[in-house]
Amino acid sequence: MKVVIVEDEQLAADAIAAIVKRLRPQTEILSKLGSVEEAVQWFTLHQAPDLIFCDIHLSDGNSFEIFRQIAVSCPVIFTTAYNQYAIDAFKVNSVDYLLKPIKTEDVALALKKYENQHHSLPLDINNLHQLLQSKQLQQQIKSRFLVKQGQGIKAISLEEVAYFWAEEGVVFLVTKQGKRHIINYTLDQLEEQLDSAIFFRANRQLMVHIDAVQEVRPYFKGRLSLLLLPATEKDIIISSSKASDFKEWLDM
C-alpha cells in the first residue's frame, strides 16, 4: 500500500506515519506534504497513491482546496479537530474521519474500512449521520481558563477573551482589556475546545474572538488585513485561501 500524508505539523505527520507502518509494515510512505500549494504540486506531478491521510487545517488554508483544484481519485482518511467539515469530507472519497488527537485504534479501524471498501464506491454522504453518531464528534466547548496571577490562580471566562496569540512557542490569552496571560495550550488544542462560531484560526499565530475584529481591509493578492481590539503589535494578515472562510464566518 502506498500512502501520502498531508499534514502541516511535522510531529503529527511523523506520528501518523509511525502508526500506519506499525499496523501495516509493508506500507510505503511516498511523501509528507505540509500545505495546499505543496500538495497540489505533488499530485499534479505524481500518480495518485493508494490512500491519503489528510489534515483539514493546513498552513495556507483548508485541504478541500486541494481537491477543488485537482482531481484525486484515491480514497482519503481525514484528520481534524472539527466535526463541522464532515460533509465536505464525504464529498471527496472519504474513507473515514478521525478526530485529533489521532489514536492507534482509530487508525486501525479506518485502515480496515479502507481495505473492505477499496474495490467499491466511496462512502456516500448518507452515511454521515451514522458515522458522526458512532464517533460522537461533538466539540467539548471550553468555558474558562485558569491562569497564574502573582502567587495565585485566576479564572478567566471565555467572554473576557479577545484572542489567543502564539509567539516563540508560547501561547498568550489576551483579554478584552489587553492583559496577557500565558496558558498551557497550543492553538491546535484550542481549536478542539473552542466554539468555531465564535473563534476563528486566522493563521499560525492567532485565534480570534469574533467581537475582537474591528475592521477588515483588502490586502495584496486576495489576502485580508485585520484590525483588532485590543490592537496587536504585528500586522494580522489572512491568506487568500482562508479569506473566503473568514468572510463567511463574519457573515460579510
Phi and psi restraints in degrees (value plus and minus 20) as a CYANA .aco file:
   2 LYS   PHI    -126.6   -86.6
   2 LYS   PSI     108.8   148.8
   3 VAL   PHI    -147.7  -107.7
   3 VAL   PSI     121.0   161.0
   4 VAL   PHI    -137.1   -97.1
   4 VAL   PSI     116.6   156.6
   5 ILE   PHI    -131.8   -91.8
   5 ILE   PSI     103.5   143.5
   6 VAL   PHI    -129.8   -89.8
   6 VAL   PSI      86.1   126.1
   7 GLU   PHI    -180.2  -140.2
   7 GLU   PSI     106.7   146.7
   8 ASP   PHI    -105.9   -65.9
   8 ASP   PSI     -29.1    10.9
   9 GLU   PHI    -118.9   -78.9
   9 GLU   PSI      95.2   135.2
  10 GLN   PHI     -79.1   -39.1
  10 GLN   PSI     -61.6   -21.6
  11 LEU   PHI     -83.6   -43.6
  11 LEU   PSI     -59.4   -19.4
  12 ALA   PHI     -86.7   -46.7
  12 ALA   PSI     -60.9   -20.9
  13 ALA   PHI     -83.3   -43.3
  13 ALA   PSI     -63.3   -23.3
  14 ASP   PHI     -84.4   -44.4
  14 ASP   PSI     -57.1   -17.1
  15 ALA   PHI     -86.4   -46.4
  15 ALA   PSI     -63.1   -23.1
  16 ILE   PHI     -82.8   -42.8
  16 ILE   PSI     -64.6   -24.6
  17 ALA   PHI     -79.2   -39.2
  17 ALA   PSI     -63.3   -23.3
  18 ALA   PHI     -84.9   -44.9
  18 ALA   PSI     -61.6   -21.6
  19 ILE   PHI     -84.1   -44.1
  19 ILE   PSI     -66.0   -26.0
  20 VAL   PHI     -83.3   -43.3
  20 VAL   PSI     -64.1   -24.1
  21 LYS   PHI     -84.9   -44.9
  21 LYS   PSI     -53.8   -13.8
  22 ARG   PHI     -89.5   -49.5
  22 ARG   PSI     -59.3   -19.3
  23 LEU   PHI     -99.0   -59.0
  23 LEU   PSI     -55.1   -15.1
  24 ARG   PHI    -153.8  -113.8
  24 ARG   PSI      64.0   104.0
  25 PRO   PHI     -77.9   -37.9
  25 PRO   PSI     -44.7    -4.7
  26 GLN   PHI    -101.5   -61.5
  26 GLN   PSI     -23.2    16.8
  27 THR   PHI     -84.8   -44.8
  27 THR   PSI     119.1   159.1
  28 GLU   PHI    -128.1   -88.1
  28 GLU   PSI      98.0   138.0
  29 ILE   PHI    -104.3   -64.3
  29 ILE   PSI      86.5   126.5
  30 LEU   PHI     -92.9   -52.9
  30 LEU   PSI     -60.1   -20.1
  31 SER   PHI    -185.3  -145.3
  31 SER   PSI     134.8   174.8
  32 LYS   PHI    -138.7   -98.7
  32 LYS   PSI      97.0   137.0
  33 LEU   PHI    -132.5   -92.5
  33 LEU   PSI     117.9   157.9
  34 GLY   PHI    -130.0   -90.0
  34 GLY   PSI     -18.5    21.5
  35 SER   PHI    -173.5  -133.5
  35 SER   PSI     145.0   185.0
  36 VAL   PHI     -79.8   -39.8
  36 VAL   PSI     -67.5   -27.5
  37 GLU   PHI     -79.8   -39.8
  37 GLU   PSI     -65.5   -25.5
  38 GLU   PHI     -85.1   -45.1
  38 GLU   PSI     -60.0   -20.0
  39 ALA   PHI     -87.2   -47.2
  39 ALA   PSI     -64.0   -24.0
  40 VAL   PHI     -79.6   -39.6
  40 VAL   PSI     -63.2   -23.2
  41 GLN   PHI     -83.6   -43.6
  41 GLN   PSI     -63.3   -23.3
  42 TRP   PHI     -84.5   -44.5
  42 TRP   PSI     -68.3   -28.3
  43 PHE   PHI     -89.2   -49.2
  43 PHE   PSI     -44.1    -4.1
  44 THR   PHI     -90.8   -50.8
  44 THR   PSI     -54.5   -14.5
  45 LEU   PHI    -116.0   -76.0
  45 LEU   PSI     -35.1     4.9
  46 HIS   PHI    -144.0  -104.0
  46 HIS   PSI     136.5   176.5
  47 GLN   PHI     -89.3   -49.3
  47 GLN   PSI     125.0   165.0
  48 ALA   PHI     -82.2   -42.2
  48 ALA   PSI     123.6   163.6
  49 PRO   PHI     -96.2   -56.2
  49 PRO   PSI    -195.9  -155.9
  50 ASP   PHI     -97.1   -57.1
  50 ASP   PSI     -51.3   -11.3
  51 LEU   PHI    -175.2  -135.2
  51 LEU   PSI     125.2   165.2
  52 ILE   PHI    -140.2  -100.2
  52 ILE   PSI     112.6   152.6
  53 PHE   PHI    -120.3   -80.3
  53 PHE   PSI     104.0   144.0
  54 CYS   PHI    -156.9  -116.9
  54 CYS   PSI      97.9   137.9
  55 ASP   PHI     -91.7   -51.7
  55 ASP   PSI     125.1   165.1
  56 ILE   PHI    -102.0   -62.0
  56 ILE   PSI     -59.8   -19.8
  57 HIS   PHI    -111.5   -71.5
  57 HIS   PSI      93.8   133.8
  58 LEU   PHI    -134.8   -94.8
  58 LEU   PSI     151.1   191.1
  59 SER   PHI     -83.8   -43.8
  59 SER   PSI     -47.4    -7.4
  60 ASP   PHI    -138.5   -98.5
  60 ASP   PSI       4.4    44.4
  61 GLY   PHI     119.0   159.0
  61 GLY   PSI    -194.4  -154.4
  62 ASN   PHI    -113.0   -73.0
  62 ASN   PSI     132.7   172.7
  63 SER   PHI     -89.6   -49.6
  63 SER   PSI     -32.5     7.5
  64 PHE   PHI     -84.0   -44.0
  64 PHE   PSI     -41.5    -1.5
  65 GLU   PHI     -81.7   -41.7
  65 GLU   PSI     -51.6   -11.6
  66 ILE   PHI     -79.6   -39.6
  66 ILE   PSI     -68.0   -28.0
  67 PHE   PHI     -98.7   -58.7
  67 PHE   PSI     -35.4     4.6
  68 ARG   PHI     -99.1   -59.1
  68 ARG   PSI     -48.5    -8.5
  69 GLN   PHI    -108.0   -68.0
  69 GLN   PSI     -52.8   -12.8
  70 ILE   PHI    -157.0  -117.0
  70 ILE   PSI     134.9   174.9
  71 ALA   PHI    -107.7   -67.7
  71 ALA   PSI      97.6   137.6
  72 VAL   PHI    -133.9   -93.9
  72 VAL   PSI      94.5   134.5
  73 SER   PHI    -106.5   -66.5
  73 SER   PSI     -38.0     2.0
  74 CYS   PHI    -100.8   -60.8
  74 CYS   PSI     139.6   179.6
  75 PRO   PHI     -86.7   -46.7
  75 PRO   PSI     138.4   178.4
  76 VAL   PHI    -150.7  -110.7
  76 VAL   PSI     116.8   156.8
  77 ILE   PHI    -129.5   -89.5
  77 ILE   PSI      92.9   132.9
  78 PHE   PHI    -105.8   -65.8
  78 PHE   PSI     127.0   167.0
  79 THR   PHI    -147.9  -107.9
  79 THR   PSI     116.1   156.1
  80 THR   PHI    -188.5  -148.5
  80 THR   PSI     149.0   189.0
  81 ALA   PHI    -114.8   -74.8
  81 ALA   PSI     -33.1     6.9
  82 TYR   PHI    -130.8   -90.8
  82 TYR   PSI     118.3   158.3
  83 ASN   PHI    -109.9   -69.9
  83 ASN   PSI     -26.9    13.1
  84 GLN   PHI     -87.4   -47.4
  84 GLN   PSI     -36.6     3.4
  85 TYR   PHI    -113.4   -73.4
  85 TYR   PSI     -13.6    26.4
  86 ALA   PHI     -81.7   -41.7
  86 ALA   PSI     -61.0   -21.0
  87 ILE   PHI     -82.9   -42.9
  87 ILE   PSI     -65.5   -25.5
  88 ASP   PHI     -79.6   -39.6
  88 ASP   PSI     -59.0   -19.0
  89 ALA   PHI     -79.7   -39.7
  89 ALA   PSI     -58.4   -18.4
  90 PHE   PHI     -94.3   -54.3
  90 PHE   PSI     -32.7     7.3
  91 LYS   PHI    -103.0   -63.0
  91 LYS   PSI     -30.0    10.0
  92 VAL   PHI    -144.8  -104.8
  92 VAL   PSI      38.8    78.8
  93 ASN   PHI      41.0    81.0
  93 ASN   PSI       9.6    49.6
  94 SER   PHI     -86.9   -46.9
  94 SER   PSI     110.1   150.1
  95 VAL   PHI    -104.3   -64.3
  95 VAL   PSI     -63.1   -23.1
  96 ASP   PHI    -177.9  -137.9
  96 ASP   PSI     155.4   195.4
  97 TYR   PHI    -160.4  -120.4
  97 TYR   PSI      84.3   124.3
  98 LEU   PHI    -123.3   -83.3
  98 LEU   PSI     108.1   148.1
  99 LEU   PHI    -108.1   -68.1
  99 LEU   PSI     111.1   151.1
 100 LYS   PHI     -91.3   -51.3
 100 LYS   PSI     130.7   170.7
 101 PRO   PHI     -91.9   -51.9
 101 PRO   PSI     119.8   159.8
 102 ILE   PHI     -90.1   -50.1
 102 ILE   PSI     112.0   152.0
 103 LYS   PHI    -131.0   -91.0
 103 LYS   PSI     126.8   166.8
 104 THR   PHI     -76.6   -36.6
 104 THR   PSI     -62.4   -22.4
 105 GLU   PHI     -85.8   -45.8
 105 GLU   PSI     -52.2   -12.2
 106 ASP   PHI     -89.8   -49.8
 106 ASP   PSI     -60.7   -20.7
 107 VAL   PHI     -83.9   -43.9
 107 VAL   PSI     -60.8   -20.8
 108 ALA   PHI     -79.8   -39.8
 108 ALA   PSI     -64.1   -24.1
 109 LEU   PHI     -86.4   -46.4
 109 LEU   PSI     -59.3   -19.3
 110 ALA   PHI     -85.1   -45.1
 110 ALA   PSI     -59.3   -19.3
 111 LEU   PHI     -86.1   -46.1
 111 LEU   PSI     -59.1   -19.1
 112 LYS   PHI     -83.2   -43.2
 112 LYS   PSI     -60.8   -20.8
 113 LYS   PHI     -83.5   -43.5
 113 LYS   PSI     -62.8   -22.8
 114 TYR   PHI     -79.6   -39.6
 114 TYR   PSI     -66.2   -26.2
 115 GLU   PHI     -86.4   -46.4
 115 GLU   PSI     -53.4   -13.4
 116 ASN   PHI     -95.1   -55.1
 116 ASN   PSI     -50.1   -10.1
 117 GLN   PHI    -124.8   -84.8
 117 GLN   PSI     -24.0    16.0
 118 HIS   PHI     -86.5   -46.5
 118 HIS   PSI     -36.1     3.9
 119 HIS   PHI    -122.7   -82.7
 119 HIS   PSI     -16.1    23.9
 120 SER   PHI    -130.1   -90.1
 120 SER   PSI    -197.1  -157.1
 121 LEU   PHI     -88.7   -48.7
 121 LEU   PSI     136.1   176.1
 122 PRO   PHI     -79.5   -39.5
 122 PRO   PSI     139.8   179.8
 123 LEU   PHI     -75.5   -35.5
 123 LEU   PSI     119.8   159.8
 124 ASP   PHI    -106.1   -66.1
 124 ASP   PSI     130.6   170.6
 125 ILE   PHI     -83.4   -43.4
 125 ILE   PSI     -41.5    -1.5
 126 ASN   PHI     -83.8   -43.8
 126 ASN   PSI     -39.4     0.6
 127 ASN   PHI    -100.7   -60.7
 127 ASN   PSI     -24.7    15.3
 128 LEU   PHI     -76.9   -36.9
 128 LEU   PSI     -69.1   -29.1
 129 HIS   PHI     -79.5   -39.5
 129 HIS   PSI     -63.3   -23.3
 130 GLN   PHI     -83.5   -43.5
 130 GLN   PSI     -62.0   -22.0
 131 LEU   PHI     -84.9   -44.9
 131 LEU   PSI     -64.0   -24.0
 132 LEU   PHI     -83.6   -43.6
 132 LEU   PSI     -59.2   -19.2
 133 GLN   PHI     -86.3   -46.3
 133 GLN   PSI     -62.1   -22.1
 134 SER   PHI     -88.1   -48.1
 134 SER   PSI     -49.9    -9.9
 135 LYS   PHI    -119.1   -79.1
 135 LYS   PSI     -28.8    11.2
 136 GLN   PHI      30.1    70.1
 136 GLN   PSI      38.6    78.6
 137 LEU   PHI    -106.0   -66.0
 137 LEU   PSI      36.4    76.4
 138 GLN   PHI    -118.2   -78.2
 138 GLN   PSI     117.3   157.3
 139 GLN   PHI     -88.9   -48.9
 139 GLN   PSI     120.5   160.5
 140 GLN   PHI    -114.9   -74.9
 140 GLN   PSI      78.2   118.2
 141 ILE   PHI     -95.4   -55.4
 141 ILE   PSI     106.3   146.3
 142 LYS   PHI    -105.5   -65.5
 142 LYS   PSI     119.3   159.3
 143 SER   PHI    -130.4   -90.4
 143 SER   PSI     -37.3     2.7
 144 ARG   PHI    -178.1  -138.1
 144 ARG   PSI     144.3   184.3
 145 PHE   PHI    -149.3  -109.3
 145 PHE   PSI     122.4   162.4
 146 LEU   PHI    -119.0   -79.0
 146 LEU   PSI     106.4   146.4
 147 VAL   PHI    -149.0  -109.0
 147 VAL   PSI     135.9   175.9
 148 LYS   PHI     -97.3   -57.3
 148 LYS   PSI     117.8   157.8
 149 GLN   PHI    -159.3  -119.3
 149 GLN   PSI      84.5   124.5
 150 GLY   PHI      44.1    84.1
 150 GLY   PSI    -145.5  -105.5
 151 GLN   PHI    -112.9   -72.9
 151 GLN   PSI     -21.1    18.9
 152 GLY   PHI    -134.3   -94.3
 152 GLY   PSI    -190.0  -150.0
 153 ILE   PHI    -146.9  -106.9
 153 ILE   PSI     116.3   156.3
 154 LYS   PHI    -139.7   -99.7
 154 LYS   PSI     122.9   162.9
 155 ALA   PHI    -115.9   -75.9
 155 ALA   PSI     109.0   149.0
 156 ILE   PHI    -135.4   -95.4
 156 ILE   PSI     101.8   141.8
 157 SER   PHI     -95.0   -55.0
 157 SER   PSI     136.8   176.8
 158 LEU   PHI     -81.6   -41.6
 158 LEU   PSI     -48.7    -8.7
 159 GLU   PHI     -86.6   -46.6
 159 GLU   PSI     -41.2    -1.2
 160 GLU   PHI    -106.1   -66.1
 160 GLU   PSI     -30.4     9.6
 161 VAL   PHI    -105.9   -65.9
 161 VAL   PSI     110.4   150.4
 162 ALA   PHI    -112.2   -72.2
 162 ALA   PSI     -66.0   -26.0
 163 TYR   PHI    -187.1  -147.1
 163 TYR   PSI     148.4   188.4
 164 PHE   PHI    -134.5   -94.5
 164 PHE   PSI     114.8   154.8
 165 TRP   PHI    -147.4  -107.4
 165 TRP   PSI     106.3   146.3
 166 ALA   PHI    -123.7   -83.7
 166 ALA   PSI     112.4   152.4
 167 GLU   PHI    -171.1  -131.1
 167 GLU   PSI     100.2   140.2
 168 GLU   PHI      33.3    73.3
 168 GLU   PSI      24.1    64.1
 169 GLY   PHI      61.5   101.5
 169 GLY   PSI     -17.1    22.9
 170 VAL   PHI    -136.4   -96.4
 170 VAL   PSI     117.7   157.7
 171 VAL   PHI    -127.5   -87.5
 171 VAL   PSI     109.1   149.1
 172 PHE   PHI    -128.2   -88.2
 172 PHE   PSI     116.5   156.5
 173 LEU   PHI    -109.7   -69.7
 173 LEU   PSI     104.5   144.5
 174 VAL   PHI    -132.5   -92.5
 174 VAL   PSI     101.7   141.7
 175 THR   PHI    -102.2   -62.2
 175 THR   PSI     149.9   189.9
 176 LYS   PHI     -86.0   -46.0
 176 LYS   PSI     -38.6     1.4
 177 GLN   PHI    -109.3   -69.3
 177 GLN   PSI     -19.0    21.0
 178 GLY   PHI      67.7   107.7
 178 GLY   PSI     -11.3    28.7
 179 LYS   PHI    -103.0   -63.0
 179 LYS   PSI     119.0   159.0
 180 ARG   PHI    -128.9   -88.9
 180 ARG   PSI     115.2   155.2
 181 HIS   PHI    -153.9  -113.9
 181 HIS   PSI     113.8   153.8
 182 ILE   PHI     -94.8   -54.8
 182 ILE   PSI     114.5   154.5
 183 ILE   PHI    -145.3  -105.3
 183 ILE   PSI     134.7   174.7
 184 ASN   PHI    -115.0   -75.0
 184 ASN   PSI      35.0    75.0
 185 TYR   PHI    -155.5  -115.5
 185 TYR   PSI     130.3   170.3
 186 THR   PHI    -112.0   -72.0
 186 THR   PSI     144.3   184.3
 187 LEU   PHI     -84.6   -44.6
 187 LEU   PSI     -52.8   -12.8
 188 ASP   PHI     -82.4   -42.4
 188 ASP   PSI     -62.5   -22.5
 189 GLN   PHI     -85.4   -45.4
 189 GLN   PSI     -58.6   -18.6
 190 LEU   PHI     -84.5   -44.5
 190 LEU   PSI     -55.1   -15.1
 191 GLU   PHI     -78.8   -38.8
 191 GLU   PSI     -52.4   -12.4
 192 GLU   PHI     -93.0   -53.0
 192 GLU   PSI     -44.1    -4.1
 193 GLN   PHI    -136.5   -96.5
 193 GLN   PSI     -21.2    18.8
 194 LEU   PHI    -131.5   -91.5
 194 LEU   PSI     130.4   170.4
 195 ASP   PHI     -91.0   -51.0
 195 ASP   PSI      98.5   138.5
 196 SER   PHI     -89.1   -49.1
 196 SER   PSI     -32.8     7.2
 197 ALA   PHI     -97.6   -57.6
 197 ALA   PSI     -38.4     1.6
 198 ILE   PHI    -129.6   -89.6
 198 ILE   PSI     -55.5   -15.5
 199 PHE   PHI    -134.0   -94.0
 199 PHE   PSI     120.3   160.3
 200 PHE   PHI    -145.9  -105.9
 200 PHE   PSI     112.9   152.9
 201 ARG   PHI    -101.4   -61.4
 201 ARG   PSI      76.5   116.5
 202 ALA   PHI     -92.3   -52.3
 202 ALA   PSI     -59.0   -19.0
 203 ASN   PHI    -184.3  -144.3
 203 ASN   PSI    -185.6  -145.6
 204 ARG   PHI     -86.4   -46.4
 204 ARG   PSI     -40.9    -0.9
 205 GLN   PHI    -123.5   -83.5
 205 GLN   PSI     -38.5     1.5
 206 LEU   PHI    -152.4  -112.4
 206 LEU   PSI     113.1   153.1
 207 MET   PHI    -143.6  -103.6
 207 MET   PSI     100.0   140.0
 208 VAL   PHI    -137.4   -97.4
 208 VAL   PSI     121.8   161.8
 209 HIS   PHI     -96.3   -56.3
 209 HIS   PSI     122.9   162.9
 210 ILE   PHI     -81.1   -41.1
 210 ILE   PSI     -51.5   -11.5
 211 ASP   PHI     -95.4   -55.4
 211 ASP   PSI     -34.9     5.1
 212 ALA   PHI    -101.8   -61.8
 212 ALA   PSI     -33.0     7.0
 213 VAL   PHI    -100.7   -60.7
 213 VAL   PSI      91.7   131.7
 214 GLN   PHI    -115.5   -75.5
 214 GLN   PSI     -54.0   -14.0
 215 GLU   PHI    -175.8  -135.8
 215 GLU   PSI     123.7   163.7
 216 VAL   PHI    -142.5  -102.5
 216 VAL   PSI     105.5   145.5
 217 ARG   PHI    -141.8  -101.8
 217 ARG   PSI     122.5   162.5
 218 PRO   PHI     -85.0   -45.0
 218 PRO   PSI     123.9   163.9
 219 TYR   PHI    -147.7  -107.7
 219 TYR   PSI    -199.6  -159.6
 220 PHE   PHI     -82.4   -42.4
 220 PHE   PSI     124.1   164.1
 221 LYS   PHI      35.7    75.7
 221 LYS   PSI      23.7    63.7
 222 GLY   PHI      58.4    98.4
 222 GLY   PSI     -15.4    24.6
 223 ARG   PHI    -104.5   -64.5
 223 ARG   PSI     150.7   190.7
 224 LEU   PHI    -144.4  -104.4
 224 LEU   PSI     126.1   166.1
 225 SER   PHI    -133.0   -93.0
 225 SER   PSI     113.6   153.6
 226 LEU   PHI    -131.1   -91.1
 226 LEU   PSI     123.1   163.1
 227 LEU   PHI    -131.5   -91.5
 227 LEU   PSI     105.6   145.6
 228 LEU   PHI    -133.7   -93.7
 228 LEU   PSI     139.6   179.6
 229 LEU   PHI    -148.4  -108.4
 229 LEU   PSI      98.3   138.3
 230 PRO   PHI     -87.9   -47.9
 230 PRO   PSI     135.7   175.7
 231 ALA   PHI     -89.2   -49.2
 231 ALA   PSI     133.0   173.0
 232 THR   PHI    -123.4   -83.4
 232 THR   PSI     134.9   174.9
 233 GLU   PHI     -93.0   -53.0
 233 GLU   PSI     -51.9   -11.9
 234 LYS   PHI    -122.6   -82.6
 234 LYS   PSI     133.2   173.2
 235 ASP   PHI     -85.3   -45.3
 235 ASP   PSI     120.5   160.5
 236 ILE   PHI    -124.6   -84.6
 236 ILE   PSI      94.2   134.2
 237 ILE   PHI    -138.6   -98.6
 237 ILE   PSI     113.2   153.2
 238 ILE   PHI    -126.4   -86.4
 238 ILE   PSI     111.0   151.0
 239 SER   PHI     -84.8   -44.8
 239 SER   PSI     139.2   179.2
 240 SER   PHI     -81.6   -41.6
 240 SER   PSI     -52.5   -12.5
 241 SER   PHI     -91.5   -51.5
 241 SER   PSI     -43.7    -3.7
 242 LYS   PHI    -118.4   -78.4
 242 LYS   PSI     -31.1     8.9
 243 ALA   PHI     -79.5   -39.5
 243 ALA   PSI     -62.8   -22.8
 244 SER   PHI     -84.5   -44.5
 244 SER   PSI     -65.0   -25.0
 245 ASP   PHI     -82.7   -42.7
 245 ASP   PSI     -57.5   -17.5
 246 PHE   PHI     -86.1   -46.1
 246 PHE   PSI     -63.8   -23.8
 247 LYS   PHI     -82.8   -42.8
 247 LYS   PSI     -60.6   -20.6
 248 GLU   PHI     -84.0   -44.0
 248 GLU   PSI     -61.3   -21.3
 249 TRP   PHI     -80.8   -40.8
 249 TRP   PSI     -60.9   -20.9
 250 LEU   PHI     -98.2   -58.2
 250 LEU   PSI     -27.3    12.7
 251 ASP   PHI      42.0    82.0
 251 ASP   PSI      23.4    63.4
